[in-house]
């Protein structure tokens, strides 16, 4: 049994449709106008909606747009079937453009209506099964991405995935000799298709680094692995930062990521891209050039994926340095590490929509 909502201001027509749907064994709700339909949708979450076009207070097109706005990003969308006696192509086209899935002519044929109803309920059921399978796979991938060898004592991180699981990944390991290697990686795209690559790189990162493989040799191994394993058109952008055992020097590799930000007192330094993303072509350890910088106690290094740059508008490098500094300070102010909100705007003064996974790592340098 499914729950069906009828949004129809013609009481007699609504009763006829209700009677037919009840005879099929479904639960039926009736709204007399678009506003009521939206409110009933919020409360009852029906499996399918029959929507009249012309209604008082709020018409069917407006109600459909509002329902689609409320469910933006949901993996399973409620089917909306318009009820209309209007044969204008413009009106029928608007029924689909505003978010409707189909339309049924008034007066309805019981045979046609039953066939279309069953078809859309079957599609809904299949979408629910796919979403459930997606959630299970996402949980498995997320568990595989976690590693007990992660070292985070000098790290604070913020993540905001576009989907259930992020295509970005933060890796950090520390050897017994005190050498630490930190990486922020960003696979092509977002969601599960990007996140599924994480376990591959995570295992190799921890295994080889903790086996005391030299960092440039490790980066060579990772690139070779990605070149052989990633499908065509997919690659991995990444920051790698190695902190020396005495915490007095850092080496930075930037494979196609935004410039990382080093804040040392009142000074701000940007360390930009030197290398193409990994997994595109073969590289030698010698070709993997890095930036070498001394560390002053108390300075901070920020690594982030390119999702951050969709939130920070700028026209020049000097303005970017100022804006990114303000953005990072707002994210981590007063020692807090609040997660970025799930909504498409941030509480940091930026109102741009989130268009990609966002990951930020703050490294406290303690020389």
Phi, psi and omega per residue, in radians:
X1 nan 2.307 3.113
X2 -1.935 2.719 3.064
X3 -1.703 2.123 -3.086
X4 -2.058 2.412 3.125
X5 -1.935 2.243 3.045
X6 -1.850 2.101 3.040
X7 -1.859 1.782 -3.001
X8 -2.678 2.203 -3.127
X9 -1.516 -0.213 3.066
X10 -1.484 1.786 -3.017
X11 -1.044 -0.728 -3.116
X12 -1.129 -0.757 3.141
X13 -1.142 -0.703 3.124
X14 -1.066 -0.714 3.135
X15 -1.145 -0.692 3.107
X16 -1.083 -0.813 3.140
X17 -1.147 -0.727 3.120
X18 -1.032 -0.803 -3.124
X19 -1.030 -0.742 -3.126
X20 -1.158 -0.756 -3.113
X21 -1.189 -0.635 3.077
X22 -1.112 -0.626 3.137
X23 -1.150 -0.356 3.097
X24 -1.534 -0.051 3.067
X25 1.647 0.259 -3.108
X26 -1.711 2.768 2.996
X27 -1.521 2.384 -3.028
X28 -2.197 2.334 3.038
X29 -2.042 2.588 -3.123
X30 -2.201 2.267 3.021
X31 -2.021 2.463 -3.052
X32 -1.580 -0.184 3.107
X33 -2.773 3.081 -3.073
X34 -1.113 -0.723 -3.140
X35 -1.058 -0.776 3.135
X36 -1.147 -0.629 3.115
X37 -1.086 -0.739 3.131
X38 -1.123 -0.773 3.140
X39 -1.122 -0.731 3.130
X40 -1.186 -0.579 3.071
X41 -1.093 -0.774 3.138
X42 -1.035 -0.706 -3.042
X43 -1.391 -0.808 -2.949
X44 -1.764 -0.290 -3.133
X45 0.827 1.076 -3.096
X46 -1.111 2.774 -3.136
X47 -1.414 -0.388 3.141
X48 -2.768 2.598 -3.124
X49 -2.175 2.298 2.920
X50 -1.697 2.089 -2.992
X51 -2.079 2.083 3.013
X52 -1.269 2.693 -3.132
X53 -1.454 -0.977 -3.048
X54 -1.693 1.948 3.123
X55 -2.495 2.692 3.093
X56 -1.269 2.897 3.086
X57 1.234 -1.003 3.101
X58 -2.626 2.174 -3.092
X59 -1.369 3.068 -3.069
X60 -1.127 -0.618 3.123
X61 -1.130 -0.796 3.134
X62 -1.118 -0.746 -3.133
X63 -1.112 -0.689 3.138
X64 -1.154 -0.754 3.101
X65 -1.043 -0.702 -3.130
X66 -1.180 -0.715 3.108
X67 -1.123 -0.720 3.098
X68 -1.149 -0.611 3.089
X69 -1.134 -0.725 -3.130
X70 -1.154 -0.502 -3.065
X71 -1.868 0.274 -3.131
X72 -0.988 2.194 3.127
X73 1.591 -0.199 3.104
X74 -1.171 2.375 -3.122
X75 -1.196 -0.444 3.119
X76 -2.056 2.092 -3.123
X77 -1.804 2.429 3.113
X78 -1.216 2.256 3.058
X79 -1.177 2.389 3.099
X80 -2.122 2.050 -3.129
X81 -1.916 2.086 -3.110
X82 -1.402 2.429 3.029
X83 -1.819 2.107 -3.098
X84 -2.687 2.484 3.003
X85 -1.700 -0.046 -3.114
X86 -1.419 2.304 -3.112
X87 -1.859 0.090 3.125
X88 -1.091 2.241 3.134
X89 -1.086 -0.593 3.137
X90 -1.112 -0.772 -3.138
X91 -1.170 -0.754 -3.136
X92 -1.137 -0.671 3.107
X93 -1.121 -0.682 3.128
X94 -1.152 -0.527 3.090
X95 -1.029 -0.657 3.132
X96 -1.449 -0.659 -3.099
X97 -1.155 -0.542 -3.103
X98 -1.426 -0.082 3.114
X99 2.116 0.013 3.087
X100 -1.252 2.727 -3.114
X101 -1.803 -0.470 -3.061
X102 -2.865 2.996 3.041
X103 -2.465 2.612 -3.116
X104 -2.172 2.274 -3.094
X105 -1.336 2.507 2.999
X106 -1.653 2.455 -0.151
X107 -1.258 2.601 -3.030
X108 -1.460 2.627 2.988
X109 -1.587 2.216 -3.104
X110 -1.060 -0.625 -3.135
X111 -1.162 -0.821 -3.138
X112 -1.155 -0.776 -3.108
X113 -1.089 -0.770 3.139
X114 -1.075 -0.743 -3.125
X115 -1.132 -0.766 -3.135
X116 -1.214 -0.689 3.102
X117 -1.049 -0.840 -3.127
X118 -1.115 -0.657 3.132
X119 -1.111 -0.768 -3.116
X120 -1.267 -0.595 3.078
X121 -1.191 -0.592 3.081
X122 -1.166 -0.737 3.093
X123 -1.086 -0.715 3.120
X124 -1.071 -0.793 3.141
X125 -1.069 -0.750 3.115
X126 -1.125 -0.682 3.101
X127 -1.108 -0.692 3.117
X128 -1.142 -0.704 3.108
X129 -1.137 -0.729 3.118
X130 -1.126 -0.712 3.122
X131 -1.132 -0.691 3.113
X132 -1.129 -0.773 3.097
X133 -1.095 -0.690 3.117
X134 -1.067 -0.739 3.134
X135 -1.121 -0.720 3.134
X136 -1.112 -0.796 3.137
X137 -1.119 -0.714 3.135
X138 -1.055 -0.701 3.117
X139 -1.146 -0.707 3.111
X140 -1.098 -0.822 -3.136
X141 -1.076 -0.751 -3.136
X142 -1.087 -0.706 3.099
X143 -1.141 -0.678 3.125
X144 -1.183 -0.509 -3.129
X145 -1.289 -0.406 3.132
X146 -1.348 2.541 -3.137
X147 -2.491 2.305 -3.121
X148 -1.184 -0.222 -3.140
X149 -1.504 0.010 3.110
X150 -1.098 2.327 3.123
X151 -2.045 2.095 -3.038
X152 -2.303 0.378 -3.069
X153 -1.107 -0.569 -3.129
X154 -1.839 0.335 -3.083
X155 -2.088 2.494 2.874
X156 -2.216 2.390 -3.032
X157 -2.305 2.649 3.049
X158 -2.328 2.313 3.081
X159 -2.295 2.536 3.081
X160 -2.533 1.601 -3.131
X161 -1.331 2.593 3.054
X162 -1.267 -0.600 -3.114
X163 -2.030 -2.867 -3.092
X164 -1.074 -0.610 -3.104
X165 -2.339 2.539 -3.011
X166 -1.574 2.586 2.999
X167 -1.459 -0.104 3.069
X168 -1.595 2.747 -3.100
X169 -2.641 2.444 3.063
X170 -1.957 2.229 3.130
X171 -2.149 2.476 3.119
X172 -2.735 2.219 3.123
X173 -2.425 2.613 3.119
X174 -2.298 2.240 3.136
X175 -1.417 2.940 3.108
X176 -1.122 -0.470 3.140
X177 -1.389 -0.056 3.096
X178 1.737 -0.173 3.094
X179 -1.197 2.310 -3.139
X180 -2.139 2.436 3.063
X181 -2.159 2.227 -3.120
X182 -2.139 2.450 3.112
X183 -2.405 2.439 2.914
X184 -2.069 2.053 -3.061
X185 -2.059 2.648 -3.080
X186 -2.445 1.876 3.106
X187 -1.421 2.723 3.127
X188 -0.918 2.327 3.102
X189 1.396 -2.737 3.116
X190 -2.684 2.999 3.137
X191 1.420 -2.817 -3.000
X192 -1.100 -0.670 -3.109
X193 -1.081 -0.540 3.087
X194 -1.491 -0.717 -3.061
X195 -1.155 -0.488 -3.068
X196 -1.146 -0.313 3.104
X197 -1.390 -0.308 -3.066
X198 -0.990 -0.851 -3.115
X199 -1.011 -0.599 3.127
X200 -1.053 -0.866 -3.073
X201 -1.334 -0.596 -3.114
X202 -1.085 -0.830 -3.118
X203 -1.059 -0.808 -3.127
X204 -1.134 -0.700 -3.138
X205 -1.009 -0.957 -3.060
X206 -1.213 -0.744 -3.079
X207 -1.092 -0.846 -3.066
X208 -1.319 -0.711 -3.113
X209 -1.135 -0.778 -3.117
X210 -1.285 -0.206 3.006
X211 -1.541 0.194 3.071
X212 1.168 0.545 2.964
X213 -1.242 2.333 3.140
X214 -1.060 2.523 -2.957
X215 -1.036 -0.767 3.141
X216 -1.119 -0.610 3.080
X217 -1.166 -0.676 3.093
X218 -1.099 -0.765 3.130
X219 -1.100 -0.641 3.071
X220 -1.086 -0.773 3.131
X221 -1.079 -0.782 -3.131
X222 -1.097 -0.745 -3.139
X223 -1.133 -0.741 3.100
X224 -1.057 -0.748 3.135
X225 -1.047 -0.806 -3.116
X226 -1.185 -0.673 3.125
X227 -1.065 -0.605 -3.097
X228 -1.540 -0.448 -3.006
X229 -1.820 -0.533 -3.085
X230 -1.324 2.520 3.060
X231 -1.216 2.841 -3.138
X232 -1.042 2.387 3.125
X233 1.567 -0.025 3.141
X234 -1.998 2.482 3.139
X235 -2.645 3.115 -3.114
X236 -2.268 1.993 2.954
X237 -1.450 2.598 -3.050
X238 -2.824 2.575 2.857
X239 -1.800 2.376 2.940
X240 -2.196 2.281 3.120
X241 -2.241 2.144 3.081
X242 -1.869 2.180 3.074
X243 -1.772 2.276 -3.089
X244 -1.180 2.782 -3.114
X245 -0.982 -0.610 -3.141
X246 -1.541 0.053 3.103
X247 1.032 0.523 3.130
X248 -1.847 -0.152 -3.097
X249 -2.556 2.554 3.045
X250 -2.272 2.571 3.036
X251 -2.037 2.357 -3.066
X252 -2.188 2.327 3.029
X253 -2.069 2.295 -3.141
X254 -2.131 1.866 3.129
X255 -1.746 1.385 3.023
X256 1.286 0.342 3.124
X257 -1.718 2.895 3.009
X258 -1.042 2.750 3.101
X259 -1.021 2.324 3.049
X260 -1.398 2.730 -3.002
X261 -2.004 2.181 3.109
X262 -1.964 2.022 3.136
X263 -1.868 2.031 -3.102
X264 -2.187 1.673 -3.055
X265 1.149 -2.112 3.137
X266 -1.632 -0.025 -3.097
X267 -1.671 2.510 3.114
X268 -2.201 2.240 3.131
X269 -2.118 2.473 3.047
X270 -1.960 2.332 3.080
X271 -2.036 1.853 -2.952
X272 -1.523 -2.882 -3.074
X273 -1.351 2.377 3.030
X274 -2.138 -0.349 -2.986
X275 -2.312 2.688 3.035
X276 -1.234 2.750 3.066
X277 -0.989 2.736 -3.140
X278 -1.345 2.648 3.071
X279 1.592 0.028 -3.128
X280 -1.590 -0.836 3.131
X281 -2.618 2.883 -3.113
X282 -1.267 2.519 3.103
X283 -2.279 2.750 3.008
X284 -1.758 2.715 3.073
X285 -0.974 -0.605 -3.104
X286 -1.197 -0.466 -3.108
X287 -1.430 -0.162 -3.082
X288 -1.534 1.351 -3.086
X289 -1.200 2.590 -3.121
X290 -2.315 2.881 3.031
X291 -1.751 2.271 3.126
X292 -1.927 2.192 -3.085
X293 -2.367 2.448 3.002
X294 -1.250 2.748 -3.121
X295 -1.954 2.258 2.983
X296 -1.774 2.426 -3.073
X297 -1.028 2.326 3.069
X298 1.551 -0.124 3.094
X299 -1.304 2.885 -3.079
X300 -2.312 2.495 3.112
X301 -2.063 2.319 -3.121
X302 -2.025 2.170 3.047
X303 -1.972 2.392 -3.133
X304 -2.677 2.689 3.113
X305 -1.382 2.946 -3.023
X306 -1.278 -0.093 3.018
X307 -1.066 -0.517 3.123
X308 -1.118 -0.674 -3.096
X309 -1.205 -0.270 3.028
X310 -1.323 -0.212 -3.110
X311 -1.821 -0.220 -3.076
X312 -2.038 1.785 3.132
X313 -1.432 2.477 3.133
X314 -2.754 2.706 3.121
X315 -1.981 -0.233 -3.110
X316 -2.616 2.866 -3.133
X317 -1.123 -0.681 -3.127
X318 -1.139 -0.702 3.109
X319 -1.187 -0.674 3.120
X320 -1.064 -0.761 -3.129
X321 -1.065 -0.704 3.128
X322 -1.204 -0.790 -3.090
X323 -1.194 -0.725 -3.121
X324 -1.205 -0.594 3.077
X325 -1.095 -0.815 3.113
X326 -1.092 -0.705 -3.134
X327 -1.112 -0.843 -3.123
X328 -1.140 -0.695 3.120
X329 -1.107 -0.682 3.116
X330 -1.158 -0.632 -3.141
X331 -1.175 -0.628 -3.020
X332 -2.036 0.285 -3.014
X333 -1.103 2.594 3.087
X334 0.982 0.586 3.047
X335 1.259 0.152 -3.114
X336 -1.636 2.697 3.042
X337 -2.244 1.186 -3.110
X338 -1.228 2.458 3.044
X339 -1.169 2.557 3.045
X340 -1.147 2.480 -3.069
X341 -1.186 2.740 3.132
X342 -1.293 -0.342 -3.123
X343 -1.257 2.769 -3.046
X344 -1.338 0.296 3.015
X345 -2.350 2.753 -3.094
X346 -1.936 2.741 3.133
X347 -1.531 0.287 -3.098
X348 -1.724 0.246 -3.127
X349 1.656 -0.173 3.124
X350 -1.624 2.341 -3.114
X351 -2.009 0.186 3.131
X352 -1.264 2.554 3.128
X353 -1.222 2.565 3.080
X354 -1.338 2.116 -3.058
X355 -1.986 -0.037 -3.080
X356 -2.742 2.875 3.012
X357 -1.010 2.494 3.137
X358 -2.119 2.221 3.097
X359 -2.418 2.310 3.123
X360 -2.318 2.325 3.038
X361 -2.138 2.224 3.052
X362 -1.850 2.112 3.140
X363 -1.864 2.101 3.057
X364 -1.515 2.089 -3.099
X365 -1.603 2.154 -2.924
X366 -2.093 0.696 -3.140
X367 -1.018 nan nan
